[in-house]
Amino acid sequence: MENFEEIEKAKIPDEDMPEWIKSLRKGGLDDEEIDSVLKNLNLTYKKVKEPNFIEKELVEIKKYYKNKYNRILTAEEIEYFKEGIENE
């Protein structure tokens, strides 16, 4: 790993997903393992598998700010976090 100075977040384009699924199945992964991998590499796949993931993340962020800083996020801050979650 000496040649790697920085690791960028990997993403799989939507059009490549069928081949990735085939390859992972061929490699012996079950559906749960495939979901675990692909939900982190393709936003469309994650939205299909977990349609409410953005709202769930926002609930956790709001709780964190309330508990840690005793404050409620503004609508602008919530939108900022929402965009961040979608662009992970």
ZIBEL-V786608 format. One record per residue. RES is the residue in three letters. PHI is phi in degrees with one decimal (NA if undefined). BURIAL is + if it has 24 or more other C-alpha atoms within 12 Angstrom, else -. D_FIRST is the distance of its C-alpha to the first C-alpha in Angstrom with 2 decimals. Layout:
((RES PHI BURIAL D_FIRST) (RES PHI BURIAL D_FIRST))
This chain:
((MET NA - 0.00) (GLU -60.2 - 3.80) (ASN -78.5 - 5.46) (PHE -100.0 - 5.55) (GLU -87.0 - 8.46) (GLU -146.5 - 10.23) (ILE -109.1 - 10.40) (GLU -86.5 - 13.96) (LYS -67.2 - 16.20) (ALA -82.0 - 16.66) (LYS -138.0 - 20.29) (ILE -111.3 - 22.25) (PRO -64.6 - 25.47) (ASP -52.8 - 28.70) (GLU -68.2 - 29.57) (ASP -91.6 - 26.44) (MET -60.0 + 27.13) (PRO -56.5 - 29.50) (GLU -69.4 - 27.06) (TRP -63.8 + 24.31) (ILE -61.3 + 26.94) (LYS -58.8 - 28.06) (SER -63.7 - 24.61) (LEU -67.7 - 23.93) (ARG -63.6 - 27.44) (LYS -61.1 - 27.02) (GLY -77.2 - 23.91) (GLY 97.8 - 26.23) (LEU -78.5 - 25.62) (ASP -89.4 - 28.85) (ASP -57.7 - 30.12) (GLU -64.4 - 29.05) (GLU -67.1 - 25.41) (ILE -62.7 + 25.50) (ASP -57.8 + 27.12) (SER -58.7 - 24.52) (VAL -73.0 + 21.71) (LEU -73.4 + 23.78) (LYS -63.1 + 25.53) (ASN -92.0 + 22.34) (LEU -116.8 + 21.52) (ASN -147.4 + 25.05) (LEU -64.0 + 27.76) (THR -61.1 - 30.63) (TYR -60.3 + 29.63) (LYS -63.3 + 29.42) (LYS -63.9 - 32.81) (VAL -71.0 - 34.35) (LYS -77.1 - 33.08) (GLU -134.9 - 33.67) (PRO -58.7 - 36.25) (ASN -104.7 - 36.80) (PHE -63.6 - 33.24) (ILE -66.5 + 33.78) (GLU -63.0 - 37.02) (LYS -61.8 - 35.54) (GLU -63.6 - 32.77) (LEU -62.8 + 35.47) (VAL -59.9 - 37.63) (GLU -65.3 - 34.90) (ILE -65.2 + 34.28) (LYS -61.7 + 38.04) (LYS -60.1 - 38.44) (TYR -58.4 - 35.74) (TYR -65.0 - 37.46) (LYS -67.0 - 40.84) (ASN -71.8 - 39.93) (LYS -79.2 - 37.81) (TYR -116.9 - 39.83) (ASN 53.4 - 43.04) (ARG -141.3 - 42.95) (ILE -103.3 - 43.09) (LEU -70.8 - 40.87) (THR -78.1 - 42.73) (ALA -60.4 - 42.79) (GLU -65.8 - 40.71) (GLU -65.6 - 38.01) (ILE -62.4 - 38.04) (GLU -63.7 - 37.63) (TYR -60.9 - 34.71) (PHE -65.7 + 32.93) (LYS -60.9 + 33.90) (GLU -63.1 - 32.33) (GLY -63.8 - 29.12) (ILE -64.8 - 29.02) (GLU -66.3 - 29.68) (ASN -100.3 - 26.90) (GLU -53.8 - 24.11))
